[in-house]
Amino acid sequence: MSATDGKLVFPLLVDKPEKGKNEVGVFSFWLDAFLSILDGKVDLDGEKLDRWVCNQLYQSLCQHPRVGVVVNTVFQKRKAGEYDKTNSPGQVDYAKYRKALQDEAKKAGEDCDEKQKDQVEREWEEFAARQRKGGTEVVNDYNNLVQRTTNLQADVPMKKRAKAMLESLSDTVQAVWTVSLTSAQLKDPDVLIQKLVEMCKTSKGDESAPRRGGIKKLP
């Protein structure tokens, strides 16, 4: 990979990535891409490589609302001479600067991922409490939350996902499924979401699917 054309190679780490762009919203994804790119695919070495990595790191991380603050702090320290060469004031020691950028970005990024995991786990707890107009909305909310859970590698058991989804449905649907499905099926979110998708193919089914009023807690 040529590193001499000045293009940003690393993906942008942003709060809300847009589809079709080289953007990610999870730090662990960004880190995987970063390490993969550096795995013998860059045609630079020594100080030139360190300088290139520093520029790439800054550009790809500075827009993130939390990691970007940390990266900018390190950048300001570099401007103040904190990472200058010991015997050459005014000349940046790019190996030292690179290490500071990587270390601080990693700490901040991993902390962000952990906070996002906590948020996702809270959303599973609160999933059934949301008011929805139709079963299709339940399906969309569920699929979006599953995707975020997968991206963050959050530990949310399948039984808990199934329970959250089932409790978000009407008492009538719960009563019918409790009779018609086995205990194993009721604990399998893939089975439940597929049945809900089928149910929502009719407007009557879509309208009658979501829970109205208080939550009927399941054992």
N, CA, C and O of each residue as an XYZ file, in Angstrom:
876
protein
N       0.844     -1.198      0.000
C       0.000      0.000      0.000
C       0.876      1.244      0.000
O       1.774      1.377      0.832
N       0.620      2.142     -0.920
C       1.405      3.366     -0.973
C       0.933      4.339      0.090
O      -0.259      4.627      0.203
N       1.879      4.841      0.866
C       1.534      5.790      1.920
C       2.013      7.192      1.572
O       2.062      8.072      2.430
N       2.364      7.389      0.318
C       2.955      8.670     -0.069
C       1.970      9.615     -0.736
O       2.329     10.749     -1.052
N       0.725      9.170     -0.960
C      -0.215     10.037     -1.668
C      -1.028     10.923     -0.733
O      -1.824     11.740     -1.196
N      -0.841     10.774      0.573
C      -1.500     11.654      1.537
C      -2.943     11.329      1.835
O      -3.576     12.036      2.619
N      -3.490     10.281      1.237
C      -4.887      9.937      1.464
C      -5.072      9.293      2.839
O      -4.173      8.631      3.358
N      -6.259      9.502      3.418
C      -6.584      8.851      4.681
C      -6.906      7.391      4.398
O      -7.828      7.083      3.643
N      -6.148      6.505      5.003
C      -6.306      5.069      4.785
C      -7.142      4.433      5.891
O      -7.973      3.565      5.626
N      -6.922      4.864      7.120
C      -7.665      4.296      8.241
C      -9.122      4.760      8.191
O      -9.402      5.856      7.707
N     -10.049      3.942      8.683
C     -11.448      4.388      8.724
C     -11.637      5.508      9.744
O     -10.889      5.609     10.717
N     -12.626      6.331      9.514
C     -12.967      7.370     10.483
C     -13.735      6.746     11.644
O     -14.666      5.968     11.438
N     -13.338      7.094     12.857
C     -14.106      6.694     14.035
C     -15.051      7.843     14.360
O     -14.613      8.936     14.719
N     -16.345      7.588     14.233
C     -17.346      8.628     14.471
C     -18.433      8.081     15.385
O     -18.534      6.873     15.599
N     -19.238      8.980     15.914
C     -20.294      8.569     16.835
C     -21.408      7.828     16.108
O     -21.929      6.830     16.605
N     -21.773      8.329     14.916
C     -22.845      7.712     14.141
C     -22.391      7.528     12.700
O     -22.561      8.427     11.876
N     -21.814      6.369     12.390
C     -21.307      6.138     11.031
C     -22.417      6.102      9.992
O     -23.536      5.669     10.268
N     -22.086      6.563      8.793
C     -23.031      6.542      7.681
C     -22.706      5.372      6.769
O     -21.540      5.060      6.524
N     -23.754      4.728      6.269
C     -23.560      3.610      5.354
C     -22.904      4.104      4.069
O     -23.179      5.206      3.595
N     -22.045      3.277      3.524
C     -21.393      3.623      2.273
C     -20.137      4.450      2.440
O     -19.459      4.755      1.459
N     -19.815      4.821      3.679
C     -18.606      5.596      3.932
C     -17.631      4.756      4.757
O     -18.022      3.816      5.448
N     -16.357      5.121      4.665
C     -15.329      4.401      5.418
C     -15.327      4.902      6.859
O     -14.378      5.541      7.314
N     -16.426      4.591      7.570
C     -16.615      5.053      8.937
C     -17.035      3.889      9.827
O     -17.730      2.974      9.385
N     -16.610      3.933     11.073
C     -17.030      2.933     12.057
C     -17.424      3.653     13.337
O     -16.940      4.748     13.624
N     -18.309      3.023     14.104
C     -18.757      3.627     15.351
C     -18.322      2.857     16.581
O     -18.665      3.223     17.706
N     -17.561      1.782     16.365
C     -17.081      0.944     17.470
C     -15.557      0.946     17.427
O     -14.964      0.653     16.389
N     -14.927      1.272     18.544
C     -13.471      1.404     18.544
C     -12.776      0.088     18.212
O     -11.765      0.089     17.510
N     -13.296     -1.025     18.702
C     -12.640     -2.311     18.428
C     -12.600     -2.596     16.927
O     -11.645     -3.203     16.443
N     -13.632     -2.164     16.179
C     -13.621     -2.314     14.724
C     -12.515     -1.451     14.121
O     -11.774     -1.887     13.240
N     -12.425     -0.219     14.617
C     -11.392      0.691     14.121
C     -10.007      0.111     14.394
O      -9.136      0.143     13.526
N      -9.806     -0.414     15.593
C      -8.502     -0.956     15.967
C      -8.134     -2.155     15.099
O      -6.979     -2.298     14.698
N      -9.100     -3.012     14.809
C      -8.839     -4.164     13.939
C      -8.379     -3.705     12.557
O      -7.440     -4.260     11.987
N      -9.056     -2.677     12.025
C      -8.683     -2.152     10.706
C      -7.294     -1.523     10.751
O      -6.489     -1.713      9.839
N      -7.022     -0.786     11.800
C      -5.729     -0.130     11.991
C      -4.593     -1.153     11.998
O      -3.592     -0.985     11.302
N      -4.757     -2.208     12.785
C      -3.712     -3.230     12.888
C      -3.549     -4.000     11.581
O      -2.438     -4.369     11.200
N      -4.667     -4.236     10.901
C      -4.606     -4.954      9.631
C      -3.829     -4.162      8.582
O      -3.033     -4.724      7.830
N      -4.069     -2.855      8.541
C      -3.386     -2.000      7.563
C      -1.886     -1.950      7.833
O      -1.077     -1.917      6.906
N      -1.529     -1.946      9.106
C      -0.107     -1.864      9.465
C       0.621     -3.202      9.364
O       1.841     -3.265      9.519
N      -0.122     -4.256      9.106
C       0.464     -5.595      9.098
C       1.252     -5.847      7.808
O       0.878     -6.680      6.983
N       2.340     -5.110      7.662
C       3.240     -5.331      6.536
C       2.749     -4.825      5.203
O       3.273     -5.223      4.162
N       1.741     -3.946      5.207
C       1.170     -3.507      3.937
C       1.497     -2.051      3.603
O       1.007     -1.524      2.604
N       2.307     -1.406      4.414
C       2.641     -0.001      4.190
C       4.088      0.098      3.729
O       4.982     -0.488      4.338
N       4.315      0.847      2.645
C       5.648      0.907      2.047
C       6.524      1.985      2.683
O       7.193      2.740      1.978
N       6.521      2.055      4.017
C       7.366      2.983      4.756
C       7.963      2.248      5.948
O       7.473      1.193      6.350
N       9.016      2.814      6.502
C       9.559      2.250      7.735
C      10.236      3.364      8.524
O      10.358      4.495      8.053
N      10.670      3.024      9.728
C      11.390      3.980     10.554
C      10.579      5.220     10.883
O       9.374      5.140     11.122
N      11.239      6.360     10.895
C      10.581      7.611     11.271
C       9.502      8.010     10.272
O       8.493      8.605     10.649
N       9.714      7.685      8.999
C       8.696      8.022      7.996
C       7.391      7.289      8.288
O       6.305      7.852      8.144
N       7.509      6.031      8.698
C       6.318      5.262      9.041
C       5.645      5.848     10.284
O       4.426      6.019     10.313
N       6.441      6.152     11.305
C       5.883      6.716     12.535
C       5.147      8.028     12.252
O       4.060      8.268     12.778
N       5.746      8.860     11.426
C       5.125     10.155     11.111
C       3.824      9.956     10.342
O       2.825     10.623     10.613
N       3.843      9.036      9.382
C       2.642      8.750      8.600
C       1.524      8.211      9.491
O       0.370      8.621      9.369
N       1.880      7.283     10.394
C       0.885      6.712     11.305
C       0.292      7.799     12.198
O      -0.916      7.821     12.433
N       1.125      8.688     12.690
C       0.632      9.783     13.540
C      -0.385     10.641     12.798
O      -1.437     10.981     13.341
N      -0.068     10.985     11.566
C      -0.990     11.802     10.771
C      -2.297     11.059     10.508
O      -3.380     11.638     10.596
N      -2.183      9.771     10.185
C      -3.368      8.959      9.927
C      -4.221      8.809     11.190
O      -5.445      8.924     11.144
N      -3.559      8.553     12.308
C      -4.271      8.405     13.578
C      -5.063      9.664     13.902
O      -6.246      9.604     14.238
N      -4.401     10.785     13.797
C      -5.064     12.043     14.146
C      -6.273     12.293     13.246
O      -7.358     12.617     13.729
N      -6.081     12.142     11.940
C      -7.173     12.406     11.004
C      -8.358     11.466     11.211
O      -9.512     11.878     11.092
N      -8.072     10.219     11.516
C      -9.148      9.233     11.602
C      -9.883      9.255     12.940
O     -10.995      8.737     13.044
N      -9.266      9.853     13.972
C      -9.873      9.824     15.304
C     -10.369     11.178     15.800
O     -11.189     11.234     16.717
N      -9.890     12.261     15.214
C     -10.139     13.584     15.796
C     -11.605     14.008     15.763
O     -11.996     14.896     16.520
N     -12.430     13.395     14.904
C     -13.829     13.803     14.810
C     -14.727     13.126     15.844
O     -15.872     13.531     16.041
N     -14.201     12.094     16.501
C     -15.026     11.395     17.486
C     -15.221     12.281     18.715
O     -14.261     12.893     19.185
N     -16.453     12.363     19.248
C     -16.719     13.305     20.346
C     -15.966     13.026     21.640
O     -15.803     13.932     22.458
N     -15.502     11.795     21.846
C     -14.772     11.490     23.082
C     -13.313     11.133     22.804
O     -12.407     11.719     23.397
N     -13.087     10.188     21.918
C     -11.706      9.825     21.580
C     -10.998     11.016     20.944
O      -9.802     11.218     21.157
N     -11.728     11.796     20.171
C     -11.141     12.965     19.525
C     -10.592     13.976     20.514
O      -9.582     14.626     20.245
N     -11.251     14.114     21.660
C     -10.773     15.043     22.692
C      -9.410     14.600     23.204
O      -8.507     15.419     23.380
N      -9.269     13.308     23.439
C      -8.001     12.758     23.937
C      -6.898     12.925     22.896
O      -5.776     13.313     23.219
N      -7.233     12.627     21.650
C      -6.254     12.744     20.567
C      -5.810     14.196     20.402
O      -4.628     14.471     20.193
N      -6.751     15.107     20.498
C      -6.400     16.525     20.380
C      -5.528     16.995     21.544
O      -4.670     17.861     21.371
N      -5.745     16.427     22.721
C      -4.906     16.763     23.874
C      -3.463     16.342     23.627
O      -2.529     17.093     23.908
N      -3.290     15.128     23.096
C      -1.942     14.652     22.767
C      -1.324     15.522     21.676
O      -0.135     15.839     21.721
N      -2.136     15.903     20.703
C      -1.658     16.757     19.610
C      -1.159     18.100     20.149
O      -0.122     18.600     19.714
N      -1.894     18.676     21.089
C      -1.479     19.955     21.671
C      -0.180     19.801     22.468
O       0.655     20.704     22.486
N      -0.022     18.663     23.117
C       1.229     18.399     23.837
C       2.396     18.305     22.857
O       3.507     18.752     23.146
N       2.125     17.722     21.706
C       3.179     17.650     20.683
C       3.578     19.048     20.231
O       4.762     19.343     20.070
N       2.581     19.908     20.026
C       2.870     21.283     19.610
C       3.654     22.036     20.683
O       4.440     22.935     20.384
N       3.422     21.651     21.942
C       4.125     22.305     23.053
C       5.524     21.739     23.271
O       6.256     22.199     24.147
N       5.892     20.742     22.475
C       7.246     20.204     22.548
C       7.431     19.022     23.473
O       8.561     18.604     23.725
N       6.326     18.469     23.988
C       6.451     17.370     24.951
C       7.039     16.109     24.323
O       7.631     15.284     25.020
N       6.879     15.960     23.022
C       7.384     14.757     22.354
C       8.565     15.068     21.434
O       8.821     14.346     20.470
N       9.275     16.141     21.740
C      10.465     16.475     20.962
C      11.598     15.496     21.277
O      11.614     14.852     22.326
N      12.526     15.406     20.355
C      13.703     14.574     20.576
C      14.523     15.148     21.728
O      14.620     16.365     21.887
N      15.102     14.275     22.515
C      15.799     14.687     23.734
C      16.881     15.727     23.471
O      16.976     16.724     24.187
N      17.675     15.500     22.472
C      18.796     16.405     22.203
C      18.538     17.357     21.041
O      19.446     18.047     20.579
N      17.287     17.387     20.572
C      16.968     18.261     19.434
C      15.623     18.945     19.652
O      14.628     18.563     19.037
N      15.584     19.943     20.514
C      14.329     20.664     20.753
C      13.762     21.217     19.450
O      14.493     21.739     18.609
N      12.451     21.093     19.301
C      11.800     21.568     18.083
C      11.639     20.496     17.027
O      10.915     20.687     16.050
N      12.321     19.348     17.217
C      12.174     18.228     16.292
C      11.378     17.119     16.979
O      11.779     16.601     18.021
N      10.257     16.772     16.382
C       9.361     15.792     17.001
C       9.961     14.393     16.949
O      10.457     13.948     15.913
N       9.904     13.718     18.077
C      10.250     12.298     18.129
C       8.964     11.544     17.787
O       8.128     11.299     18.657
N       8.816     11.183     16.515
C       7.545     10.619     16.063
C       7.255      9.243     16.651
O       6.092      8.855     16.760
N       8.276      8.509     17.027
C       8.041      7.218     17.684
C       7.376      7.441     19.045
O       6.444      6.729     19.418
N       7.870      8.438     19.775
C       7.301      8.764     21.087
C       5.882      9.328     20.932
O       4.973      8.981     21.686
N       5.723     10.196     19.949
C       4.409     10.808     19.690
C       3.395      9.747     19.259
O       2.246      9.756     19.701
N       3.833      8.844     18.399
C       2.950      7.764     17.943
C       2.499      6.893     19.112
O       1.323      6.544     19.216
N       3.431      6.548     19.982
C       3.083      5.709     21.135
C       2.060      6.411     22.029
O       1.117      5.787     22.515
N       2.257      7.707     22.238
C       1.316      8.458     23.075
C      -0.070      8.489     22.435
O      -1.074      8.289     23.119
N      -0.128      8.738     21.135
C      -1.410      8.750     20.433
C      -2.107      7.398     20.532
O      -3.290      7.320     20.864
N      -1.360      6.335     20.239
C      -1.950      4.998     20.255
C      -2.418      4.609     21.655
O      -3.522      4.092     21.820
N      -1.584      4.857     22.657
C      -1.928      4.460     24.025
C      -3.157      5.208     24.533
O      -4.071      4.602     25.093
N      -3.176      6.520     24.336
C      -4.290      7.320     24.843
C      -5.576      7.038     24.065
O      -6.660      6.981     24.645
N      -5.447      6.865     22.754
C      -6.624      6.553     21.939
C      -7.199      5.195     22.328
O      -8.417      5.023     22.384
N      -6.325      4.237     22.594
C      -6.780      2.890     22.965
C      -7.539      2.919     24.290
O      -8.594      2.298     24.421
N      -7.002      3.636     25.265
C      -7.684      3.724     26.560
C      -9.055      4.385     26.417
O     -10.053      3.896     26.947
N      -9.086      5.499     25.694
C     -10.351      6.219     25.523
C     -11.339      5.414     24.686
O     -12.532      5.378     24.987
N     -10.839      4.771     23.635
C     -11.711      3.999     22.758
C     -12.315      2.794     23.448
O     -13.504      2.518     23.295
N     -11.505      2.079     24.204
C     -12.017      0.909     24.921
C     -13.022      1.324     25.993
O     -13.993      0.613     26.250
N     -12.785      2.472     26.612
C     -13.737      2.987     27.597
C     -15.068      3.326     26.924
O     -16.133      3.060     27.481
N     -15.007      3.909     25.732
C     -16.231      4.221     24.979
C     -16.997      2.952     24.632
O     -18.221      2.904     24.755
N     -16.273      1.926     24.198
C     -16.928      0.663     23.860
C     -17.624      0.064     25.079
O     -18.737     -0.452     24.974
N     -16.961      0.135     26.237
C     -17.564     -0.411     27.458
C     -18.836      0.351     27.822
O     -19.828     -0.247     28.239
N     -18.801      1.662     27.664
C     -19.992      2.463     27.967
C     -21.118      2.156     26.988
O     -22.289      2.129     27.366
N     -20.758      1.924     25.730
C     -21.780      1.550     24.750
C     -22.378      0.182     25.073
O     -23.575     -0.038     24.885
N     -21.540     -0.733     25.559
C     -22.049     -2.045     25.972
C     -23.047     -1.895     27.114
O     -24.106     -2.522     27.114
N     -22.695     -1.056     28.085
C     -23.602     -0.822     29.214
C     -24.925     -0.248     28.725
O     -25.993     -0.630     29.203
N     -24.844      0.675     27.764
C     -26.054      1.288     27.219
C     -26.917      0.256     26.500
O     -28.138      0.241     26.654
N     -26.278     -0.599     25.719
C     -27.007     -1.643     24.995
C     -27.697     -2.593     25.972
O     -28.849     -2.976     25.768
N     -26.985     -2.969     27.029
C     -27.579     -3.873     28.016
C     -28.769     -3.224     28.717
O     -29.750     -3.899     29.029
N     -28.685     -1.911     28.968
C     -29.827     -1.194     29.557
C     -31.008     -1.172     28.590
O     -32.163     -1.287     29.001
N     -30.707     -1.025     27.311
C     -31.780     -0.987     26.312
C     -32.512     -2.322     26.225
O     -33.713     -2.358     25.956
N     -31.791     -3.419     26.453
C     -32.466     -4.719     26.498
C     -33.401     -4.776     27.706
O     -34.505     -5.313     27.617
N     -32.956     -4.224     28.829
C     -33.788     -4.206     30.031
C     -35.058     -3.384     29.805
O     -36.121     -3.707     30.335
N     -34.932     -2.319     29.014
C     -36.043     -1.388     28.811
C     -36.800     -1.638     27.509
O     -37.724     -0.897     27.175
N     -36.413     -2.673     26.781
C     -36.967     -2.898     25.441
C     -38.494     -2.990     25.450
O     -39.159     -2.374     24.617
N     -39.041     -3.752     26.380
C     -40.487     -3.985     26.402
C     -41.278     -2.755     26.826
O     -42.474     -2.660     26.549
N     -40.619     -1.813     27.494
C     -41.326     -0.646     28.028
C     -41.665      0.390     26.958
O     -42.494      1.270     27.190
N     -41.043      0.293     25.807
C     -41.294      1.268     24.751
C     -42.674      1.073     24.130
O     -43.107     -0.055     23.893
N     -43.349      2.174     23.873
C     -44.640      2.116     23.194
C     -44.404      2.096     21.680
O     -43.640      2.905     21.153
N     -45.060      1.176     20.998
C     -44.878      1.047     19.555
C     -46.235      0.960     18.871
O     -47.205      0.472     19.449
N     -46.289      1.442     17.632
C     -47.553      1.484     16.900
C     -47.893      0.155     16.237
O     -49.064     -0.139     15.994
N     -46.876     -0.645     15.946
C     -47.141     -1.903     15.257
C     -46.049     -2.919     15.490
O     -44.979     -2.604     16.012
N     -46.339     -4.150     15.091
C     -45.364     -5.215     15.251
C     -44.113     -4.998     14.419
O     -43.020     -5.410     14.808
N     -44.277     -4.345     13.266
C     -43.121     -4.071     12.411
C     -42.106     -3.203     13.137
O     -40.899     -3.362     12.959
N     -42.600     -2.289     13.953
C     -41.706     -1.427     14.727
C     -40.946     -2.251     15.770
O     -39.775     -1.987     16.044
N     -41.613     -3.240     16.342
C     -40.939     -4.142     17.284
C     -39.811     -4.883     16.565
O     -38.697     -4.988     17.077
N     -40.118     -5.392     15.372
C     -39.125     -6.133     14.582
C     -37.921     -5.248     14.268
O     -36.776     -5.667     14.443
N     -38.178     -4.028     13.805
C     -37.081     -3.125     13.436
C     -36.227     -2.753     14.644
O     -34.998     -2.759     14.574
N     -36.893     -2.429     15.755
C     -36.153     -2.079     16.975
C     -35.308     -3.258     17.447
O     -34.160     -3.097     17.861
N     -35.902     -4.439     17.374
C     -35.194     -5.645     17.814
C     -33.958     -5.892     16.943
O     -32.864     -6.115     17.461
N     -34.135     -5.852     15.636
C     -33.013     -6.121     14.730
C     -31.895     -5.091     14.892
O     -30.715     -5.439     14.855
N     -32.269     -3.825     15.071
C     -31.257     -2.781     15.270
C     -30.471     -3.012     16.554
O     -29.252     -2.843     16.588
N     -31.182     -3.398     17.608
C     -30.515     -3.624     18.890
C     -29.626     -4.863     18.834
O     -28.546     -4.883     19.424
N     -30.078     -5.891     18.128
C     -29.255     -7.095     17.949
C     -27.969     -6.745     17.208
O     -26.892     -7.218     17.572
N     -28.077     -5.915     16.167
C     -26.890     -5.536     15.396
C     -25.896     -4.779     16.258
O     -24.694     -5.039     16.191
N     -26.378     -3.852     17.063
C     -25.488     -3.089     17.943
C     -24.865     -3.993     19.006
O     -23.699     -3.831     19.364
N     -25.649     -4.939     19.501
C     -25.142     -5.888     20.497
C     -24.022     -6.733     19.904
O     -23.002     -6.975     20.550
N     -24.223     -7.179     18.668
C     -23.216     -7.987     17.978
C     -21.953     -7.175     17.718
O     -20.842     -7.653     17.950
N     -22.126     -5.950     17.239
C     -20.971     -5.096     16.936
C     -20.098     -4.867     18.166
O     -18.870     -4.851     18.079
N     -20.752     -4.691     19.308
C     -20.027     -4.394     20.546
C     -19.615     -5.647     21.307
O     -18.917     -5.572     22.318
N     -20.056     -6.803     20.807
C     -19.787     -8.076     21.486
C     -20.279     -8.029     22.937
O     -19.624     -8.525     23.854
N     -21.443     -7.419     23.111
C     -22.043     -7.330     24.444
C     -22.621     -8.685     24.845
O     -23.101     -9.442     24.001
N     -22.568     -8.974     26.123
C     -23.011    -10.272     26.633
C     -24.483    -10.197     27.037
O     -24.814     -9.908     28.187
N     -25.354    -10.464     26.067
C     -26.797    -10.484     26.321
C     -27.310    -11.861     25.922
O     -27.416    -12.148     24.729
N     -27.632    -12.722     26.887
C     -28.057    -14.097     26.584
C     -29.296    -14.142     25.688
O     -30.132    -13.239     25.720
N     -29.399    -15.199     24.894
C     -30.533    -15.362     23.994
C     -31.852    -15.415     24.767
O     -32.866    -14.887     24.309
N     -31.835    -16.047     25.926
C     -33.051    -16.135     26.734
C     -33.535    -14.743     27.131
O     -34.737    -14.475     27.134
N     -32.603    -13.868     27.463
C     -32.959    -12.503     27.851
C     -33.514    -11.726     26.663
O     -34.453    -10.946     26.818
N     -32.944    -11.930     25.485
C     -33.437    -11.258     24.279
C     -34.859    -11.717     23.966
O     -35.729    -10.913     23.633
N     -35.076    -13.031     24.081
C     -36.404    -13.579     23.800
C     -37.436    -13.027     24.783
O     -38.546    -12.670     24.388
N     -37.073    -12.958     26.042
C     -37.978    -12.461     27.078
C     -38.335    -10.992     26.822
O     -39.494    -10.596     26.949
N     -37.335    -10.196     26.462
C     -37.570     -8.776     26.188
C     -38.511     -8.600     25.007
O     -39.415     -7.765     25.036
N     -38.288     -9.393     23.971
C     -39.127     -9.277     22.785
C     -40.551     -9.745     23.059
O     -41.512     -9.109     22.626
N     -40.686    -10.860     23.781
C     -42.011    -11.403     24.073
C     -42.816    -10.447     24.953
O     -44.017    -10.272     24.747
N     -42.159     -9.835     25.925
C     -42.856     -8.907     26.820
C     -43.274     -7.623     26.113
O     -44.116     -6.882     26.620
N     -42.693     -7.357     24.950
C     -43.066     -6.157     24.199
C     -44.331     -6.377     23.373
O     -44.838     -5.446     22.748
N     -44.840     -7.610     23.372
C     -46.027     -7.944     22.584
C     -47.284     -7.930     23.448
O     -47.211     -7.931     24.677
N     -48.424     -7.917     22.788
C     -49.705     -7.829     23.500
C     -49.957     -9.081     24.336
O     -49.393    -10.145     24.080
N     -50.820     -8.927     25.342
C     -51.177    -10.069     26.186
C     -51.772    -11.199     25.353
O     -51.544    -12.376     25.632
N     -52.536    -10.829     24.332
C     -53.170    -11.839     23.483
C     -52.129    -12.670     22.749
O     -52.206    -13.898     22.719
N     -51.157    -11.987     22.157
C     -50.098    -12.697     21.432
C     -49.306    -13.574     22.394
O     -49.000    -14.726     22.084
N     -48.980    -13.034     23.547
C     -48.233    -13.821     24.531
C     -49.005    -15.074     24.932
O     -48.432    -16.157     25.050
N     -50.313    -14.915     25.142
C     -51.135    -16.050     25.572
C     -51.175    -17.138     24.498
O     -51.064    -18.326     24.800
N     -51.336    -16.716     23.239
C     -51.400    -17.677     22.136
C     -50.065    -18.392     21.964
O     -50.024    -19.613     21.818
N     -48.986    -17.637     21.983
C     -47.673    -18.243     21.773
C     -47.271    -19.141     22.943
O     -46.601    -20.156     22.750
N     -47.677    -18.770     24.141
C     -47.345    -19.591     25.308
C     -47.954    -20.984     25.184
O     -47.389    -21.968     25.661
N     -49.121    -21.050     24.534
C     -49.791    -22.339     24.341
C     -49.249    -23.072     23.114
O     -49.051    -24.286     23.143
N     -49.011    -22.320     22.038
C     -48.666    -22.952     20.757
C     -47.180    -23.271     20.594
O     -46.817    -24.099     19.758
N     -46.327    -22.633     21.372
C     -44.886    -22.867     21.246
C     -44.353    -23.668     22.428
O     -44.909    -23.635     23.525
N     -43.283    -24.375     22.182
C     -42.650    -25.132     23.263
C     -41.854    -24.185     24.153
O     -41.607    -23.033     23.795
N     -41.462    -24.683     25.302
C     -40.658    -23.880     26.224
C     -39.348    -23.458     25.569
O     -38.894    -22.329     25.756
N     -38.745    -24.355     24.809
C     -37.483    -24.044     24.132
C     -37.678    -22.956     23.083
O     -36.833    -22.072     22.938
N     -38.785    -23.018     22.354
C     -39.057    -22.009     21.329
C     -39.297    -20.633     21.938
O     -38.897    -19.617     21.369
N     -39.950    -20.603     23.092
C     -40.223    -19.328     23.756
C     -38.948    -18.660     24.266
O     -38.941    -17.464     24.560
N     -37.883    -19.431     24.369
C     -36.603    -18.885     24.823
C     -35.654    -18.629     23.658
O     -34.503    -18.242     23.856
N     -36.146    -18.849     22.447
C     -35.321    -18.681     21.246
C     -35.767    -17.423     20.501
O     -36.816    -17.443     19.857
N     -35.008    -16.333     20.568
C     -35.434    -15.087     19.923
C     -35.559    -15.202     18.410
O     -36.359    -14.491     17.802
N     -34.780    -16.090     17.795
C     -34.881    -16.258     16.343
C     -36.241    -16.826     15.949
O     -36.822    -16.424     14.941
N     -36.743    -17.762     16.750
C     -38.071    -18.327     16.496
C     -39.140    -17.254     16.666
O     -40.044    -17.129     15.840
N     -39.029    -16.486     17.737
C     -40.041    -15.468     18.036
C     -40.061    -14.361     16.985
O     -41.131    -13.927     16.558
N     -38.892    -13.911     16.572
C     -38.860    -12.813     15.606
C     -39.401    -13.271     14.256
O     -40.043    -12.497     13.547
N     -39.141    -14.533     13.900
C     -39.664    -15.051     12.640
C     -41.188    -15.139     12.678
O     -41.857    -14.816     11.696
N     -41.730    -15.575     13.809
C     -43.187    -15.644     13.942
C     -43.799    -14.246     13.893
O     -44.870    -14.050     13.319
N     -43.121    -13.289     14.493
C     -43.638    -11.920     14.481
C     -43.595    -11.334     13.074
O     -44.519    -10.633     12.662
N     -42.532    -11.618     12.344
C     -42.432    -11.150     10.953
C     -43.597    -11.700     10.131
O     -44.214    -10.973      9.353
N     -43.891    -12.981     10.309
C     -45.012    -13.594      9.588
C     -46.332    -12.949      9.992
O     -47.194    -12.693      9.152
N     -46.477    -12.692     11.275
C     -47.705    -12.092     11.789
C     -47.926    -10.693     11.210
O     -49.059    -10.286     10.953
N     -46.838     -9.974     11.012
C     -46.929     -8.583     10.554
C     -47.157     -8.454      9.053
O     -47.234     -7.340      8.534
N     -47.263     -9.568      8.357
C     -47.523     -9.506      6.921
C     -48.952     -9.051      6.626
O     -49.263     -8.648      5.506
N     -49.816     -9.119      7.640
C     -51.173     -8.585      7.496
C     -51.292     -7.343      8.368
O     -50.685     -7.268      9.436
N     -52.073     -6.373      7.916
C     -52.212     -5.132      8.682
C     -52.840     -5.392     10.043
O     -52.485     -4.742     11.026
N     -53.772     -6.337     10.106
C     -54.413     -6.655     11.381
C     -53.402     -7.242     12.358
O     -53.381     -6.893     13.539
N     -52.566     -8.138     11.845
C     -51.548     -8.743     12.698
C     -50.538     -7.723     13.174
O     -50.115     -7.747     14.329
N     -50.151     -6.818     12.274
C     -49.177     -5.786     12.621
C     -49.721     -4.881     13.722
O     -49.009     -4.554     14.671
N     -50.973     -4.481     13.594
C     -51.587     -3.559     14.549
C     -51.825     -4.206     15.909
O     -51.739     -3.540     16.940
N     -52.123     -5.507     15.910
C     -52.472     -6.178     17.164
C     -51.263     -6.724     17.913
O     -51.388     -7.189     19.045
N     -50.086     -6.667     17.277
C     -48.907     -7.299     17.873
C     -48.345     -6.590     19.100
O     -48.076     -7.253     20.102
N     -48.155     -5.267     19.067
C     -47.439     -4.645     20.191
C     -48.251     -4.558     21.475
O     -49.482     -4.532     21.462
N     -47.532     -4.514     22.567
C     -48.140     -4.375     23.882
C     -48.760     -2.990     24.023
O     -48.223     -2.006     23.514
N     -49.879     -2.922     24.709
C     -50.515     -1.646     25.050
C     -50.579     -1.550     26.570
O     -50.960     -2.510     27.240
N     -50.213     -0.417     27.104
C     -50.298     -0.244     28.553
C     -49.130     -0.873     29.279
O     -48.010     -0.895     28.768
N     -49.391     -1.384     30.476
C     -48.322     -1.901     31.329
C     -47.717     -3.192     30.826
O     -48.296     -3.893     29.997
N     -46.542     -3.490     31.343
C     -45.814     -4.690     30.936
C     -46.287     -5.888     31.746
O     -46.411     -5.826     32.969
N     -46.544     -6.968     31.043
C     -46.853     -8.225     31.706
C     -45.551     -8.999     31.841
O     -45.071     -9.601     30.880
N     -44.989     -8.978     33.035
C     -43.698     -9.620     33.257
C     -43.817    -11.134     33.165
O     -44.741    -11.735     33.713
N     -42.870    -11.732     32.468
C     -42.848    -13.180     32.322
C     -41.892    -13.787     33.334
O     -40.944    -13.129     33.761
N     -42.129    -15.028     33.721
C     -41.248    -15.672     34.702
C     -39.871    -15.940     34.115
O     -39.001    -16.477     34.801
